[in-house]
């Protein structure tokens, strides 16, 4: 089973996302990637944040576990410092790191969809004491928030 670690980074009411375009339509992903053999989840999420954005980070806590298409994904709230790195130096599959207002997450095409909706809610009301367990079967990133 593929294991992924994702970084939820919020600064000044904005969340860091990696932006892409497909068929002329923008979409976003939470920074992160695969956990390497022998690597802890915390080490993986910090490494992935650095590789994809140039930021250095520190794990605050795990907020969610997402199950989708044979993958197990762990998402962590991180405190991050620094500035976004030069695009040529980043390893994010051609994406562009960008800051999006947290309040816009429910209407922004972000994957994983159900997690994006909850991040906006948690940011406003408080983060979960234990990681939320989510099964995300939504493939339509334009799907409205229905939870």
C-alpha positions as CSV (number, residue, x, y, z in Angstrom):
1,X,0.0,0.0,0.0
2,X,1.3,3.4,-1.0
3,X,1.7,5.8,2.0
4,X,1.7,9.6,1.5
5,X,2.5,12.4,4.0
6,X,0.9,15.8,3.4
7,X,1.7,19.2,4.9
8,X,-1.1,21.6,6.0
9,X,0.7,25.0,6.3
10,X,-1.3,28.1,7.1
11,X,0.0,31.6,7.4
12,X,-1.9,34.8,7.7
13,X,-5.2,33.1,7.0
14,X,-3.9,31.4,3.8
15,X,-3.0,27.8,3.1
16,X,-0.1,26.7,1.0
17,X,-1.2,24.6,-2.0
18,X,0.6,23.3,-5.1
19,X,-1.3,24.6,-8.2
20,X,-1.6,22.7,-11.5
21,X,-3.6,23.1,-14.6
22,X,-5.4,20.3,-16.6
23,X,-7.4,21.0,-19.7
24,X,-7.2,24.7,-19.0
25,X,-8.7,24.3,-15.5
26,X,-6.7,25.0,-12.4
27,X,-6.6,22.6,-9.5
28,X,-4.6,22.3,-6.3
29,X,-3.1,19.7,-4.1
30,X,-1.9,19.8,-0.5
31,X,1.9,19.6,-0.6
32,X,3.2,16.1,0.2
33,X,4.4,12.8,-1.3
34,X,5.4,9.3,-0.7
35,X,7.1,8.0,2.4
36,X,10.4,6.4,1.6
37,X,11.6,3.1,3.0
38,X,12.8,3.5,6.6
39,X,11.5,7.1,6.8
40,X,9.1,8.2,9.5
41,X,5.9,10.1,8.6
42,X,7.2,13.2,10.3
43,X,10.5,13.1,8.4
44,X,8.6,12.5,5.2
45,X,6.2,15.4,5.5
46,X,9.1,17.8,6.5
47,X,11.2,16.6,3.5
48,X,8.2,16.8,1.1
49,X,7.4,20.4,2.2
50,X,11.0,21.4,1.7
51,X,11.2,19.7,-1.8
52,X,7.9,21.1,-3.0
53,X,8.0,24.6,-1.6
54,X,11.5,25.4,-0.2
55,X,10.0,26.0,3.2
56,X,11.3,24.4,6.4
57,X,8.8,23.0,8.8
58,X,8.0,21.5,12.1
59,X,5.1,19.1,12.8
60,X,2.4,20.5,15.1
61,X,0.2,17.4,14.9
62,X,-1.6,14.9,12.7
63,X,-5.0,16.2,11.6
64,X,-6.3,13.5,9.2
65,X,-5.8,10.1,7.6
66,X,-7.3,9.8,4.1
67,X,-8.0,6.5,2.4
68,X,-8.4,6.6,-1.4
69,X,-7.6,4.3,-4.3
70,X,-5.4,1.9,-2.4
71,X,-3.4,4.7,-0.8
72,X,-3.1,5.7,2.9
73,X,-2.4,9.3,3.4
74,X,-1.5,11.1,6.6
75,X,-1.9,14.9,6.8
76,X,-0.1,17.0,9.4
77,X,-0.5,20.6,10.5
78,X,3.0,22.2,10.2
79,X,4.5,25.4,11.4
80,X,6.7,26.5,8.5
81,X,9.4,29.2,8.0
82,X,11.1,30.8,5.1
83,X,10.0,31.9,1.6
84,X,8.8,29.9,-1.4
85,X,11.9,28.7,-3.3
86,X,12.8,29.4,-6.9
87,X,10.6,27.3,-9.2
88,X,13.6,25.7,-10.9
89,X,14.9,24.4,-7.5
90,X,11.6,22.8,-6.5
91,X,10.5,19.2,-7.0
92,X,6.7,19.4,-7.3
93,X,6.0,17.8,-10.7
94,X,5.7,21.2,-12.4
95,X,3.3,22.7,-9.9
96,X,3.4,26.2,-8.5
97,X,3.3,26.8,-4.8
98,X,0.7,29.3,-4.0
99,X,-1.1,30.8,-1.0
100,X,-5.0,30.5,-1.1
101,X,-7.3,32.0,1.6
102,X,-8.4,29.3,3.9
103,X,-12.0,30.6,3.8
104,X,-12.0,29.8,0.0
105,X,-11.1,26.1,0.5
106,X,-14.7,24.8,0.2
107,X,-15.1,26.3,-3.3
108,X,-11.5,25.8,-4.5
109,X,-10.7,22.7,-6.6
110,X,-8.4,21.0,-4.0
111,X,-7.6,17.3,-3.6
112,X,-8.3,15.6,-1.3
113,X,-11.7,17.2,-1.5
114,X,-13.3,16.2,1.8
115,X,-10.1,17.1,3.7
116,X,-10.1,20.6,2.1
117,X,-13.6,21.3,3.4
118,X,-12.7,20.2,6.9
119,X,-9.5,22.2,7.0
120,X,-11.5,25.4,6.5
121,X,-13.9,24.3,9.3
122,X,-11.1,23.2,11.7
123,X,-9.1,26.4,11.1
124,X,-12.2,28.4,12.2
125,X,-13.4,26.2,15.1
126,X,-10.3,24.2,16.3
127,X,-8.2,21.3,15.2
128,X,-9.2,17.7,16.0
129,X,-7.7,16.1,19.1
130,X,-7.3,12.9,17.2
131,X,-6.7,12.5,13.4
132,X,-10.0,12.4,11.5
133,X,-10.4,9.2,9.4
134,X,-11.7,10.1,5.9
135,X,-12.6,7.9,2.9
136,X,-12.4,10.2,-0.1
137,X,-14.1,8.9,-3.2
138,X,-14.7,12.3,-4.7
139,X,-13.0,12.7,-8.1
140,X,-14.8,15.9,-9.2
141,X,-12.8,18.7,-7.7
142,X,-15.6,21.1,-8.5
143,X,-18.0,19.2,-6.3
144,X,-19.6,21.5,-3.8
145,X,-19.2,21.0,-0.1
146,X,-22.0,18.6,1.0
147,X,-20.9,17.5,4.4
